[in-house]
């Protein structure tokens, strides 16, 4: 049985194509992927991402517990800050990637991928016994909207009058029609934008208001193109149970100077087996699973995510390359249906988002 | 889904349309197919002279998020391809029946009788998702 978000009927009314994703029936597109991507890059779009999971950690040890769980630095982040981090096992492999929101000193929200809610919660619970804090899986009580694009601040301010111009990757608590909402300046598109956590009815009111204001509803397909254009990894593709953060280019999120955290020993020795590279193609569209070859036509890796970029109008991809076979000339070819296409390695993100 | 299905064409269950003129069959994808695919960004069709058999894959059409094989409705030789369309595949979204992909010269005309009529294809679209 698949789950439906509280806004499911709204998506159907808008003519969305619905697909199963991570156990949920989700809108994949409303009108056209291209139009939805461009709405976010140029104006403003909204995604129903209520399938994602919300955990609350509350109590005197909330900060130290979450800091111990994840690889990034939570303890030194100020209250009101959001921190992106992998969640790793002792051997350094990645259980999930998530965002930690420091609401208060003793109250932390963690937002996790829909497909990993149960796995994450069981893992976190198993590490919890020596810490003085409560752990609540509130995923079924919360809906989540991502309002993204250069006009998102202006639009959201018309709903939440007291909303101040908070920094990127910050979080505040506010209220809408008398209900509390958590508003974070985060997202998965590279553009300025907000993620709004609230109870289902409040989110439905906000969604309806956004539709009235002419905000473009956007589906998961546009979301995937947007995140790939700005080179954000996706769990199940660039990240999985077999790789460590270094294998996915996330070394910057591993703070080995922290006194203790799960996976510290393994991750301090820095053993990566793979290098994640960004490739673009003039001809042919790279797709997940396509083999990547060197100049001597030897297979050295695989595409983990690939698409046609709407902004650049060319093929873009992440590829996981075996480190011991990494070509010094950085010449890459992609096998697309038994034909070899040359790919250019790109060092910066394919597209620069406009976030603050 | 309301779709445009011209009466004068024949259809396959893989959502190709076929138009028989003399011993040549013009092949494209249906309005239903273009709508299901979304924004089409890439098209690959075979070279002239390629021999195709009925039901075999003859090319690929890609939208931003997906790759779909194209299946030949008939057996024969490719005598023409729509090169213009390879440079602007989005035209298929705008006009699926005006955007032919290839023309195939066939020997066995009876093969065309095995294809779906417009009514049968409409029925097929209504019952399959």
Interface residues (C-beta under 8 A of the other chain):
Chain A: X28 X29 X32 X33 X34 X221 X224 X225 X284 X285 X287 X307 X308 X310 X337
Chain B: X38 X39 X41 X42 X44 X60 X62 X63 X64 X65 X67
